[in-house]
Amino acid sequence: MSDNTGTSNRLIAERQAVEKIYQAFSLQQPDLVDEAVTPDWADIPLAPGQVPGPEGLKPIINAFAAAFPDVQIVIHDLLQVPGQIAVRAEITGTHKGMFMGIAPTGKFVSIRLHEIHQLNGERITTTWHLEDWFGLFMQLGQFPPLS
């Protein structure tokens, strides 16, 4: 006989960890990341200038909040097996602050997001992600300046 309660509790804990990382953005509470990921969490790929681990994501959350004060992440699909969750989500917000060197445009934008999270039964250990930055820049009508 299998322990369905144990498996069910693990799946619930893993789902809550994944949902919490998106809540950190929507609620503009970067410290929620600490409840969602392990201290040695791998974020693949790192953004330019991003340091590894949960401390590397917190400035990104703050930058999003400053540039898009109404930022929200909506999860459209979440596919889960024990130890792994795939997410299709959408980041929305109104561009009211500097973002990647682009001055505020006042435009409402939508960014597609696809991620696969590896978990240890409680927290995220690794995240592989892909955001539609090209689509964002097309919505803003400009690309970040070349340095």
C-alpha positions in Angstrom: 0.0 0.0 0.0 1.4 3.4 -0.9 1.4 6.5 1.3 -1.0 8.7 -0.7 -1.2 11.2 2.2 2.6 11.7 2.1 2.6 12.2 -1.6 -0.3 14.5 -1.5 1.3 16.6 1.3 4.5 16.8 -0.8 2.6 17.9 -3.9 0.8 20.6 -1.9 4.0 21.9 -0.3 5.8 22.0 -3.7 2.9 23.9 -5.3 2.8 26.4 -2.5 6.5 27.1 -2.9 6.1 27.7 -6.6 3.1 30.0 -6.1 5.0 31.9 -3.4 7.8 32.9 -5.8 5.2 34.5 -8.1 3.5 36.1 -5.1 6.8 37.8 -4.2 6.5 39.7 -7.5 2.8 40.4 -7.3 2.9 41.4 -3.7 6.2 43.2 -4.1 7.6 41.3 -1.1 11.1 40.0 -2.2 11.7 38.3 1.2 8.9 35.7 0.2 11.6 34.2 -2.0 13.3 32.9 1.1 10.2 30.8 1.8 10.1 29.5 -1.7 13.6 28.5 -2.7 16.6 26.7 -1.1 19.6 28.8 0.0 21.6 27.3 -2.9 18.8 27.7 -5.5 20.0 27.8 -9.1 18.2 30.3 -11.3 19.0 29.5 -15.0 19.9 31.6 -16.8 21.0 34.4 -14.5 20.0 37.9 -15.6 22.9 40.3 -16.4 24.5 41.3 -13.1 22.4 38.9 -11.1 24.1 37.1 -8.3 23.3 33.4 -7.6 20.8 32.2 -5.0 17.7 33.9 -3.5 19.6 37.2 -2.9 20.0 37.6 -6.6 16.3 37.6 -7.3 15.3 40.2 -4.7 16.8 43.2 -6.6 15.0 42.0 -9.8 11.7 42.0 -7.9 12.4 45.5 -6.6 13.3 46.7 -10.1 10.1 45.3 -11.5 8.1 46.9 -8.7 9.8 50.3 -9.4 9.2 50.1 -13.2 5.8 48.4 -13.1 4.2 49.4 -9.8 1.0 47.4 -10.6 3.0 44.2 -11.6 1.0 41.0 -11.4 1.9 37.5 -12.3 -0.9 35.2 -13.3 -0.4 31.5 -13.6 -2.3 30.1 -16.6 -1.1 26.5 -16.5 0.8 24.5 -13.8 1.8 20.9 -14.6 3.1 18.9 -11.7 4.8 15.6 -10.9 6.6 15.0 -7.6 9.8 17.0 -7.6 9.0 19.1 -10.7 6.5 21.8 -11.7 6.1 23.5 -15.1 4.5 26.9 -15.3 3.0 29.0 -18.1 2.4 32.4 -16.7 2.0 36.0 -17.7 3.6 39.1 -16.1 1.5 42.3 -16.5 2.0 45.9 -15.5 2.1 49.5 -16.5 5.5 50.9 -17.4 5.8 53.8 -15.0 9.5 53.7 -14.1 12.9 53.1 -15.7 13.4 49.5 -16.9 16.5 48.2 -18.6 17.4 51.8 -19.5 14.0 52.5 -21.1 12.3 55.6 -19.7 8.7 55.2 -18.6 6.2 54.9 -21.5 3.0 54.6 -19.5 2.1 51.5 -21.6 0.4 48.5 -20.1 2.4 45.4 -21.1 2.1 41.6 -20.9 5.2 39.4 -20.8 4.9 35.6 -21.4 6.8 33.4 -19.0 7.6 29.7 -19.1 9.4 28.0 -16.2 10.3 24.6 -15.0 11.0 24.3 -11.3 12.8 21.4 -9.6 11.9 20.9 -6.0 13.1 18.9 -3.0 9.7 18.2 -1.5 9.4 21.6 0.2 11.3 24.3 -1.8 12.5 25.0 -5.3 16.1 23.9 -5.9 16.5 24.9 -9.5 14.5 27.1 -12.0 14.9 27.1 -15.7 13.0 30.0 -17.3 12.3 31.8 -20.5 10.6 35.2 -20.7 9.4 36.9 -23.9 11.7 40.0 -23.6 11.4 40.6 -27.4 7.6 40.8 -27.0 8.0 43.3 -24.1 10.3 45.6 -26.1 7.9 45.5 -29.1 5.1 46.5 -26.8 7.2 49.4 -25.4 8.2 50.4 -28.9 11.9 50.4 -28.1 14.8 48.2 -27.1 17.3 48.8 -24.2 20.2 51.0 -25.2 23.4 49.3 -26.1 26.2 49.9 -23.6 
